[in-house]
Amino acid sequence: MAGERILGTGIDLVENARFRDVLSRWDERFLARVFLQKERQYCWNKAFPAQHFAGRFAIKEAVAKAFMTGIGSLFGWLDIEVVRNPATGAPSVALHGKAADYARTVGVKRILVSISHTRDYAVASAVLVG
């Protein structure tokens, strides 16, 4: 759009095996600290849940990197929700709480995300537009 500019970019790469290990060793409490219920439900309903958890984790990390803050005191894992367009299946993010407040403060109008999976890896990128 005219007058918009890129405010930040981020990328993250996650090994799917890391999430296969998480799913076999940790209980739902760990996942609940990182993923909202709708995100967990979406991933558990897939044939290969670890791949989808890894991808959503990568998106959250990429968004935090695009803000140049990381996950921490400014906002947490649950402030970034990965949602999908029901018509196309394309991922996007919804910001909540502190992340939504911070995005308004720094002038973010839109966040563009992209994700890709292989058998071994999930990669995601994020672009902040304002």
N, C-alpha and C positions, 0 to 999 in steps of 0.2 A: 504494500500500500504506500501511497505517496507520503513522504515525510517520516516514514518509519525507518528505524535503523537497528542493526544487530547490537544488542547490549552484552551478550555473552554466549559462549559456546562451551559444550562439555561432551565428553565421550567416556564410556566405560566398557570394559571387557570382563566377563565373568565366566569361569569354568563351570560347566554344568555339573561336573563331578562334585564340586564343592557343595552344591545344593542337594545332590543325591545323598551326600554324607550328612548334611544338616537334617534332612528328612528322616534318615534312619537313626540318628543319634539323639536328636532333640525333640522335645514335645511341642505341642501347639503354642505354648507360652512364648517361645522364641519367635515363631512366625508372627504371632499377634503383636510383638513389639516392632515389627518391621512392615507388616502388611495389614491393611484394613480387611475387614471380614469379606467384602465383595471381591477383593483381590485374591484372598486365600481360596474362596469358593471357586472362582474362575480357574485357578491353577489346579486345584484338586480334581476338577471335573475333566481335565485333559488326560490323554493317554500317557504322557510323560510329564508329570507335574514339575519335576526338578528343572526342566528346561524352561518352563514358564515362570517359575519363581525366580530363576536366574535372570531371565529377561526383564522382569519387572524391577528386580534389584538394580540391574544395570541402568534402567531408565531413571530410577530415583537418584542414583549416584551421578549420572550424567547431568541431570537437572541441578543438583547441588553444586557440581563443578561449574556449570554455566553461571550460577550465581556467585561463584568464587568464594563460597562460604564453607562448603562441605556440610555434612550433617553434624549438628552440634547445638550450640547455645541459641543461634538465631532461629532455627527450626529443626524439626525431627523427622524421622521416617514416616510417621503417620500424617504429617502435614502435606505430603506429596502422594496423591492417589493416581494410579495408572488406570485409565478407563479406555474403553474401545468404542469406536463408532459402530452402532448396531447395523448400519447399512453396509459399511465397507470392511469392518473389522480392524481398521487402522487404529493404532494406539494414540492416545493423547494423555495429558495430565490435567488433573483438577487440583488446585492448591487450596489448602484449608489452614485455619488458625494463623500461626506465626508466619508461615510461608506466604500465605495470601497477603498478609499485612506488609511483609517485606517486599513482595513483588510490587505492590502499589507504591511503596515508598521510593523504590528505585526506578519506577516508570515502566515496568514490564506490562505489555498489553496482551501478548500471545506467547505461548511456548510451543515450538514445533519439535516433535520427537520422531525418531525413527529407530526401529529395532530389527535385528536379524539374528537367526539361530543357525547353528550347525549341530551336528551330533555332540560336539565337545564344548562349544562356546556359545555364549549369547553376547551380542554387542549392541550398544544403544548410543544414540547421539541426541543432544538437545541444543536448541537455539532459542535464546531469549530475544524477543522483538519488542521494541518500544518506540 
